[in-house]
Amino acid sequence: MPESSPCLILGVTGSIAAYKSLDLIRRLDGEGVSVHVVATRKALPFFPVATAEVFSGHPVETELFGGSLPPGEGLGRVPHLALLERADAVLVAPASADIIARMALGLADDLLSTLLLSARVPILVAPAMEEAMYLHPASQTHRKTLSDRGVREIPPDSGPLASGKSGLGRMASVDRILETLLPLLRKTRPVRGPLSGVRVLVSSGPTLEPLDSVRYLGNRSSGRMGEALAREALARGASVTLVSGPTALPPLPGCDLHPVTTAREMEERLRSLFPAHDLLIMAAAVSDYRPKEAVAGKRKKDGREWTLSLVENPDILKALSAMKGPGQVLVGFAAESSLDPERLLEKCRTKGVDLLVANDISRPDIGFSSPENEVTLVTPAGDFRTLPRADKSAIAGQILDAVTAHGWSKPA
Ligand SMILES: Cc1cc2nc3c(=O)[nH]c(=O)nc-3n(C[C@H](O)[C@H](O)[C@H](O)COP(=O)(O)O)c2cc1C
C-alpha cells in the first residue's frame, strides 16, 4: 500500500460479530486503505488472527508489552503510540459493551484502550451486543459520554442476535460502516490523482416509470457501468456525486449518492447538481417514455384489456448540454442497436456532448446487466475509437483516460 494511502487502526473486541471484521478488512483493502488490527485478548476466541494478518498485510497486535512492534523502532519505544503515528482514524468494530464502558471511563488497561485514550484522530465505534446490553442504562450513559466527546457511533441494526433472540444490537453492515468511514478517511488524506480537485457527476442505473402503485415500466440496466465510472473517478482523486436509479448494488462508499426513481426526478436532480460540477457522465439508462397516467392504487384484473398510453420523457442529455457552462464537460452514453458511424456522429453533435460513448445493445454478451462492455467513443470532431470488450471497470478507466487526454480534467 503506498505511503499516501489512508491508514486505519481497526479495534476488534470480544463479540461474536468479530468474524465480520474480516470482510471489513478485505473491503477496506480494496478501497486502498491500509488497515492495522488491534484486538483485545477477549476478541481472540472469536477472531481468525492469521487470516486477518494475511488480509491486512500487518500483524494483529494485542499486547501492550511484548507485541510484534520492537521497542526502539521509529516511535516504537511506546507501541501504542507507534501504531497511532500514521493513523488517520480508529474504528472499533465490533465494539463490545465492555470497550464502550472502558472508553467512556478513560480506562487504559490493555493495548486497545490505551491507544484509544491516546488517539487524537477521529474515533468511530460500531457496537455489537445483545439488546439488553445495548439498552442498559449503563451502556446508554457511556454511549452518550462518548458521543459528547465526539466519538462517532455507527448504530447497530435490529435482527437475529447471537443468543438466538431477535432485537437491536447486530453490528452495522460492512456497507453501512464503509459509508460513514470512507468519506471521513478521504477527507483526512485525500487521494491524489489525475482528477484531484475535479468534481464529477455521474448518472447511473435505470429509471422506473410507475404504471400503478406496484407496477412500473423499467429496463435491464444494472447500474454497473455508472458505478464503475464513479469508483474509477474516486480512485483518481475526484470528488464524486452519483445520481442513481434503483439498482441491486450496495451504495458506493466515498461518493455523494442521490437515489431517484423516475426520469423526471433524475432530470430535476441533475439540473440542480450540474452547475456545481466540472464533468458530467450520463451513464443512466433513462426511460424514453412514461405512462401518460399512473393508475391510483393497484389495478385489479377486470377481464378487459389494459391499454397503456405512453408519452415521451424529457431528453435529459440535451437539456443538460444546453445548461453547460464554460469549462464544463459532458459525456453521454447512447444505447444503439447498430453502430452506424454517421448516425453516431450526428447524435454526438445534436446532443451537444463532448464525448459520446456508444453501446451496442444488440449484443447479449456486453452492456445491459453484463459485467463486461465494449464501447465506441465518438467526439464531435469525428474521432472514433472502439474500446475492446473488457470488464466495466477497465472500460470506465479508458473513458476517463479519454477525458484526461482531451485536457478536460482541469477543475474550472
Ligand atoms: C460467546 C460469547 C459472545 C459474546 N458476545 C458479545 C457481544 O456480542 N457483545 C459484547 O459486548 N459482549 C459479548 N460477550 C462478552 C464479552 O466478550 C466480554 O464482556 C468481554 O469482557 C469483552 O472484552 P473486550 O471488550 O476486552 O473485548 C460475549 C461473550 C461470549 C462468551
The ligand as an SDF file (V2000), in Angstrom:
LIG
                    3D

 31 33  0  0  0  0  0  0  0  0999 V2000
  -19.9310  -16.4200   23.2410 C   0  0  0  0  0  0  0  0  0  0  0  0
  -19.8140  -15.0070   23.7120 C   0  0  0  0  0  0  0  0  0  0  0  0
  -20.2940  -13.9800   22.9430 C   0  0  0  0  0  0  0  0  0  0  0  0
  -20.2010  -12.6510   23.3470 C   0  0  0  0  0  0  0  0  0  0  0  0
  -20.6720  -11.6680   22.5340 N   0  0  0  0  0  0  0  0  0  0  0  0
  -20.6060  -10.3920   22.9760 C   0  0  0  0  0  0  0  0  0  0  0  0
  -21.0890   -9.3460   22.1490 C   0  0  0  0  0  0  0  0  0  0  0  0
  -21.5710   -9.5620   21.0280 O   0  0  0  0  0  0  0  0  0  0  0  0
  -21.0310   -8.0760   22.6050 N   0  0  0  0  0  0  0  0  0  0  0  0
  -20.4950   -7.7850   23.8360 C   0  0  0  0  0  0  0  0  0  0  0  0
  -20.4780   -6.6150   24.2110 O   0  0  0  0  0  0  0  0  0  0  0  0
  -20.0120   -8.7650   24.6230 N   0  0  0  0  0  0  0  0  0  0  0  0
  -20.0520  -10.0440   24.2210 C   0  0  0  0  0  0  0  0  0  0  0  0
  -19.5520  -11.0330   25.0140 N   0  0  0  0  0  0  0  0  0  0  0  0
  -18.9490  -10.6810   26.2960 C   0  0  0  0  0  0  0  0  0  0  0  0
  -17.5690  -10.0750   26.1080 C   0  0  0  0  0  0  0  0  0  0  0  0
  -16.7230  -10.9780   25.4310 O   0  0  0  0  0  0  0  0  0  0  0  0
  -16.9850   -9.6800   27.4550 C   0  0  0  0  0  0  0  0  0  0  0  0
  -17.7590   -8.6160   28.0120 O   0  0  0  0  0  0  0  0  0  0  0  0
  -15.5330   -9.2750   27.3770 C   0  0  0  0  0  0  0  0  0  0  0  0
  -15.1270   -8.8550   28.6740 O   0  0  0  0  0  0  0  0  0  0  0  0
  -15.2760   -8.1650   26.3720 C   0  0  0  0  0  0  0  0  0  0  0  0
  -13.9020   -7.8160   26.4450 O   0  0  0  0  0  0  0  0  0  0  0  0
  -13.2200   -6.8050   25.4430 P   0  0  0  0  0  0  0  0  0  0  0  0
  -14.0520   -5.5880   25.3840 O   0  0  0  0  0  0  0  0  0  0  0  0
  -11.8660   -6.5580   26.0590 O   0  0  0  0  0  0  0  0  0  0  0  0
  -13.0610   -7.4850   24.1500 O   0  0  0  0  0  0  0  0  0  0  0  0
  -19.6060  -12.3560   24.6070 C   0  0  0  0  0  0  0  0  0  0  0  0
  -19.1010  -13.3980   25.3830 C   0  0  0  0  0  0  0  0  0  0  0  0
  -19.2070  -14.7020   24.9520 C   0  0  0  0  0  0  0  0  0  0  0  0
  -18.6360  -15.7910   25.8240 C   0  0  0  0  0  0  0  0  0  0  0  0
  1  2  1  0
  2  3  1  0
  2 30  2  0
  3  4  2  0
  4  5  1  0
  4 28  1  0
  5  6  2  0
  6  7  1  0
  6 13  1  0
  7  8  2  0
  7  9  1  0
  9 10  1  0
 10 11  2  0
 10 12  1  0
 12 13  2  0
 13 14  1  0
 14 15  1  0
 14 28  1  0
 15 16  1  0
 16 17  1  0
 16 18  1  0
 18 19  1  0
 18 20  1  0
 20 21  1  0
 20 22  1  0
 22 23  1  0
 23 24  1  0
 24 25  2  0
 24 26  1  0
 24 27  1  0
 28 29  2  0
 29 30  1  0
 30 31  1  0
M  END
$$$$
